[in-house]
Amino acid sequence: MSELYSLYKLHKIDSAVYSLRQEAAGLDTGQEEEEKLKELAKVYEDVGGRAKALVNEQKDLELQQKSLAEKVAGFNKKLYDGSIVSPKEIENIEKEIKMLKALSDKHDTRLLELFEEAPPVVAEADKVRAQIDALEQKKKEKRDKAVQRHNEIKAEFDALKQKRPEVAKEVPKDLREKYEEVRKKSGDVAMADVTDDQACSQCGMHVPRKQSEFLDSDRIVFCEGCHRILFKAVPTA
Ligand SMILES: [Zn+2]
């Protein structure tokens, strides 16, 4: 096996590891949804709070109306069942009934307002709630998918890591040291393919004919643009 090819095999492993790392770092865990949810939570706090207040006010008034009606009915019963005869007492009860009815009328007016006011606010709150639920769902799906892919990446990563030492062993020590040096400098991959139109696959720099010939005789050649180690695929024929 050519020395450069043994190095290239090591590079393939390292570049696969690099790609997996990049992919893992870029996994979509629903961050965008999370941000939107934070905004919507604020919106819901407002509109949901208003809807709840209106609905509660309405319920409360309806209960009060019921109890007022019961009180009035009780007084009327007293007035007409003959149990009260004193004109003073009758007058007091009639006054009481009048007061209760006035209060009930006031409640009715407010209730009519609430029948108009509450439904659109409740509808708006429901709409925001539905948006929140949909986003929560989407976030969960993304997160589940990311976790699954992350586990796959981990498995692929472990397999490559396990395979690396035996592949590295095949590369002559000095060549491997040069490679590691370039890899450290580049921050990503240390080797680049020479494309069909004689350019570096990483930076696009033209590979002069002289260098190409060196590669053919298995000599180490650095790209003049990015300084990565160049590799020319061996023709399969
Ligand atoms: Zn280059």
Boltz pocket constraint, residues with backbone or C-beta under 6 A from the ligand:
constraints:
  - pocket:
      binder: B
      contacts: [[A, 192], [A, 200], [A, 201], [A, 202], [A, 203], [A, 204], [A, 205], [A, 223], [A, 224], [A, 225], [A, 226], [A, 227], [A, 228]]
      max_distance: 6.0
